[in-house]
Amino acid sequence: MVNCMKEQVFFGEGMAMVKRDYPDLYEAIVALNEAAYTGKVLDYRTQKLIAMGINAAASDERATKKQMISAIKEFGVTKDEIVDVLRVVLLTSGMPPFTKGMKILGEVMEK
C-alpha cells in the first residue's frame, strides 16, 4: 500500500527511487492519488483522518507520524480528534496498534 498525501508527497520510502528510475510508474501512482483524494463526497480533511487511522491500524509508525503532523499543520486537527481516530483503531485493530499510535501522538504533541 502506498501511503500518500494529496499534494504528491508520498510517505513510502521507496517512492524516491520510483520517481527517479520509473517515471511512468510514478505518474500512474500520482494519477491514482489524484483519483482517490477527490473531495467529492468526503472532504480531504476527513480523508486525511481515515488515512491516519489506516496507517495506525497497520502499525506503520513512520506513515502514522507523517499523517498526524500533516493533519495538524494542514487542517488544525486537534489532539482529541486524533485520539478519536485511535479509539477506532483500538476497536478494530487491537491494543498494540492503539498504544503505538498513542505513543506517536505523544511524540508529535511534544514538538
C-alpha positions in Angstrom: 0.0 0.0 0.0 1.3 3.4 -0.9 0.6 6.0 1.8 0.4 9.4 0.3 -0.9 12.9 0.6 -2.9 14.8 -2.0 0.0 17.1 -2.9 2.1 14.3 -4.2 4.2 13.9 -1.1 4.5 10.2 -0.8 5.3 8.5 2.5 6.6 5.2 1.2 10.3 5.2 1.5 10.8 3.6 -2.0 8.9 6.4 -3.8 12.0 8.5 -4.4 13.5 5.6 -6.4 10.3 5.0 -8.3 10.1 8.7 -9.2 13.8 8.7 -10.4 14.0 5.3 -12.1 10.4 4.6 -13.2 8.7 7.9 -14.1 5.9 6.1 -15.9 5.0 4.1 -12.8 5.4 7.2 -10.7 3.0 9.2 -12.9 0.4 6.3 -12.6 0.7 6.4 -8.8 0.2 10.2 -8.9 -2.9 9.8 -11.1 -4.3 7.2 -8.7 -3.6 9.5 -5.8 -5.5 12.3 -7.5 -8.4 9.9 -8.2 -8.6 8.8 -4.6 -8.4 12.2 -3.0 -11.1 14.0 -4.9 -13.0 15.6 -2.1 -16.3 14.9 -4.0 -18.2 13.4 -1.1 -15.7 13.2 1.8 -13.6 16.3 2.2 -9.8 16.0 2.2 -9.6 16.6 5.9 -11.9 13.6 6.6 -9.9 11.5 4.1 -6.7 12.5 5.9 -8.2 11.2 9.2 -9.1 8.0 7.6 -5.6 7.6 6.1 -4.2 8.2 9.6 -6.4 5.5 11.1 -5.4 3.0 8.4 -1.7 3.7 8.9 -2.1 3.4 12.7 -4.0 0.2 12.3 -1.2 -1.2 10.2 1.3 -0.1 12.9 3.2 1.9 10.3 4.9 4.3 12.6 6.6 6.4 10.0 3.4 7.0 8.0 1.3 7.4 11.0 3.6 10.1 12.4 3.7 11.9 9.0 -0.1 11.8 8.7 -0.5 13.2 12.2 1.9 16.0 11.5 0.3 16.8 8.2 -3.2 16.7 9.6 -2.2 19.2 12.4 -0.4 21.5 10.0 -2.8 21.4 7.1 -6.1 21.3 8.9 -5.5 22.2 12.6 -6.6 18.7 13.6 -6.6 18.5 17.4 -5.1 16.0 19.8 -8.7 15.0 20.8 -9.6 14.3 17.1 -6.6 12.1 16.7 -7.5 10.3 19.9 -10.9 9.7 18.4 -9.3 8.1 15.3 -7.1 6.0 17.6 -10.2 4.8 19.5 -11.5 3.3 16.3 -8.1 1.7 15.8 -8.3 0.2 19.2 -11.8 -1.2 18.5 -10.9 -2.6 15.0 -7.2 -3.5 15.3 -6.5 -4.0 19.0 -4.3 -2.7 21.8 -0.8 -2.9 20.1 -1.6 -0.5 17.2 -3.6 1.7 19.5 -0.8 2.1 22.1 1.8 2.6 19.3 -0.5 5.3 17.9 -0.8 7.0 21.3 3.0 6.9 21.7 3.4 8.6 18.3 0.8 11.2 19.1 2.6 12.0 22.4 5.9 12.5 20.4 4.1 14.7 17.8 2.4 16.8 20.5 5.7 17.4 22.3 7.2 19.2 19.3 
